[in-house]
Amino acid sequence: MPEKTYIAFGPHIRGCCYEVKEDVLEEVEKSFGTVEHFVEKRKSSYFLSLLKLNLFQIKELGIPENNVWIVRD
């Protein structure tokens, strides 16, 4: 019952700081079919947003946005 599921995100590593290598990108793409929504490329480095990745999964599961809380600091 997605409508009865509640999720809260506390402090966590952000996409600005979570650098990943090619092997992680390959696994994310294999699992989700894309990396473009979750990964930012800066120069020759890739940064993964776990928050965006989790929000994608939450949406896919049909959990309402109103049931998700995010600590921004």
C-alpha positions, 0 to 999 in steps of 0.5 A: 500500500504505497499511500500508507508508506512514509519516508524521511531523508535525514542528513546524507552525502549530496550529489555535489560531493559523492564522486563515483567511478565508471563501474558505479555508473554502469551498475546504476545504468544497468539497474535503472536504465539511465544515469542522466537523472542521477549523475552530474559530470564535472570535468572528468569526474562523475557525481551521483545524487543518492537523493534523486536516485531514491526519489526516482524509486519512490515515484516508481513505487507509487508513493505519494510525494506528500508522504516524503520528507527531506531534511535540507541541511 
